Amino acid sequence: MEKEADLLNAYHSYFNEAYREFISDISDSVESLRRQWRALNYNSLNAVIEKQALLIQYTQLLNSDAFTLLVTRLNELIDSTNEIVPNKLAGQFSRKVNQVFNSKERKPHEIVQSIDFSILLRNHSDYQRNLSAISETIDRIREAIRLFKEPYRDFPDKN
């Protein structure tokens, strides 16, 4: 009988430890996802608009159709990049997401209801695509400015 009791104790101990690890893993995952969700925001345009003001100063100096087209493209991209809608959607989803996190923490062994993020993902993709296009356009503007400045780099100082 002692062997059976030892076997049952070992079995019980093993599954208690496995269950504690399971709960700990779920808790860690939920906390990590919470941090990632809280970090989600759409506020990159402020930095872009600051760069835009600096880059546009060169429009009169470079006075070329190609440079004017780049600046026009940059302005259009900035105007078409909407941070209000994705921020509003993220806010709307936050309540649902937090409910799912709380539910999973209360009952870690149960499956939680999935959330359809498709509209948020579409908006996020559009936002990211615009930011990439803005970044590429700024790079092209910077290159045009660099090429414009290149002949002047070797001028001697007037000291």
C-alpha positions as CSV (number, residue, x, y, z in Angstrom):
1,M,0.0,0.0,0.0
2,E,2.9,2.3,0.7
3,K,4.1,2.0,-3.0
4,E,0.6,3.1,-4.2
5,A,0.6,6.1,-1.8
6,D,4.1,7.1,-3.0
7,L,3.0,6.7,-6.6
8,L,-0.1,8.8,-6.0
9,N,1.9,11.5,-4.2
10,A,4.4,11.6,-7.1
11,Y,1.6,11.7,-9.6
12,H,-0.1,14.5,-7.6
13,S,3.1,16.4,-7.1
14,Y,4.0,16.2,-10.9
15,F,0.7,17.5,-12.1
16,N,0.5,20.2,-9.4
17,E,3.9,21.5,-10.6
18,A,2.8,21.2,-14.3
19,Y,-0.4,23.1,-13.5
20,R,1.5,25.9,-11.7
21,E,3.9,26.2,-14.7
22,F,0.9,26.3,-17.1
23,I,-0.8,29.0,-15.0
24,S,2.5,31.0,-14.8
25,D,3.1,30.7,-18.6
26,I,-0.5,32.0,-19.3
27,S,-0.1,34.8,-16.8
28,D,3.3,35.8,-18.3
29,S,1.8,35.7,-21.8
30,V,-1.2,37.8,-20.8
31,E,1.0,40.4,-19.1
32,S,3.2,40.6,-22.2
33,L,0.2,41.0,-24.5
34,R,-1.2,43.7,-22.2
35,R,2.1,45.7,-22.4
36,Q,2.1,45.3,-26.2
37,W,-1.5,46.5,-26.4
38,R,-0.9,49.5,-24.2
39,A,2.1,50.4,-26.4
40,L,-0.1,50.5,-29.6
41,N,-0.6,54.1,-30.6
42,Y,-0.7,56.1,-33.7
43,N,1.3,59.3,-33.2
44,S,4.1,59.4,-35.7
45,L,3.0,62.3,-37.7
46,N,4.2,65.0,-35.3
47,A,7.9,64.0,-36.0
48,V,7.2,63.9,-39.7
49,I,5.6,67.3,-39.8
50,E,8.6,68.7,-38.0
51,K,10.9,67.2,-40.7
52,Q,8.5,68.5,-43.4
53,A,8.9,72.1,-42.3
54,L,12.7,71.7,-42.5
55,L,12.7,70.0,-45.9
56,I,10.3,72.4,-47.5
57,Q,12.7,75.3,-46.8
58,Y,14.8,73.9,-49.7
59,T,12.0,74.3,-52.2
60,Q,13.0,77.7,-53.3
61,L,16.7,76.8,-53.4
62,L,16.3,73.7,-55.5
63,N,13.6,75.2,-57.7
64,S,13.2,72.1,-59.9
65,D,10.1,70.3,-61.0
66,A,11.4,67.0,-59.6
67,F,12.0,68.5,-56.2
68,T,8.6,70.3,-56.2
69,L,6.9,67.0,-57.1
70,L,8.6,65.2,-54.1
71,V,7.5,68.0,-51.8
72,T,4.0,67.9,-53.2
73,R,4.0,64.1,-52.8
74,L,5.1,64.4,-49.2
75,N,2.4,66.9,-48.4
76,E,-0.3,64.7,-50.0
77,L,0.9,61.7,-48.0
78,I,0.9,63.6,-44.7
79,D,-2.6,64.9,-45.5
80,S,-3.9,61.5,-46.3
81,T,-2.4,59.8,-43.2
82,N,-5.1,59.7,-40.6
83,E,-4.1,59.0,-37.0
84,I,-7.6,59.8,-35.6
85,V,-9.3,56.8,-37.0
86,P,-6.8,54.1,-36.0
87,N,-6.5,55.7,-32.5
88,K,-10.3,55.7,-32.1
89,L,-10.5,52.1,-33.3
90,A,-7.7,51.0,-30.9
91,G,-9.7,52.8,-28.1
92,Q,-12.8,51.0,-29.0
93,F,-11.0,47.6,-29.1
94,S,-9.3,48.3,-25.7
95,R,-12.5,47.5,-23.7
96,K,-12.9,44.1,-25.5
97,V,-9.2,43.3,-25.2
98,N,-9.1,44.1,-21.5
99,Q,-12.2,42.0,-20.9
100,V,-10.5,39.0,-22.7
101,F,-7.3,39.5,-20.7
102,N,-9.3,39.7,-17.4
103,S,-11.3,36.6,-18.3
104,K,-8.2,34.6,-19.2
105,E,-6.6,35.7,-15.9
106,R,-9.6,34.6,-13.9
107,K,-10.0,31.3,-15.7
108,P,-6.7,30.5,-17.4
109,H,-7.7,27.0,-18.3
110,E,-10.7,28.1,-20.4
111,I,-10.6,29.3,-24.0
112,V,-11.4,33.0,-24.4
113,Q,-13.6,34.4,-27.1
114,S,-11.6,35.6,-30.1
115,I,-11.8,39.2,-31.2
116,D,-12.2,40.1,-34.9
117,F,-9.4,42.7,-35.4
118,S,-9.8,42.8,-39.2
119,I,-11.0,46.5,-39.4
120,L,-8.2,47.5,-37.0
121,L,-5.6,45.5,-39.0
122,R,-6.8,47.1,-42.3
123,N,-6.4,50.6,-40.8
124,H,-3.1,49.7,-39.2
125,S,-1.8,48.4,-42.6
126,D,-3.0,51.6,-44.4
127,Y,-1.3,53.7,-41.7
128,Q,2.0,51.7,-41.9
129,R,1.9,51.8,-45.7
130,N,1.5,55.6,-45.6
131,L,4.3,56.0,-43.1
132,S,6.6,53.9,-45.3
133,A,5.7,56.0,-48.3
134,I,6.4,59.2,-46.3
135,S,9.7,57.8,-45.1
136,E,10.7,56.9,-48.7
137,T,9.7,60.3,-49.9
138,I,11.7,62.0,-47.2
139,D,14.7,59.9,-48.1
140,R,14.4,61.0,-51.7
141,I,14.1,64.6,-50.7
142,R,17.1,64.3,-48.4
143,E,19.1,62.8,-51.3
144,A,18.1,65.7,-53.6
145,I,19.2,68.1,-50.9
146,R,22.5,66.3,-50.5
147,L,23.1,66.3,-54.2
148,F,22.3,70.1,-54.3
149,K,24.8,70.8,-51.5
150,E,27.5,68.5,-52.8
151,P,29.2,71.1,-55.1
152,Y,29.3,73.6,-52.2
153,R,31.0,71.3,-49.7
154,D,34.5,71.9,-51.0
155,F,34.3,75.7,-51.0
156,P,37.1,77.2,-48.8
157,D,36.1,79.0,-45.7
158,K,36.3,82.8,-45.9
159,N,38.4,83.1,-42.7
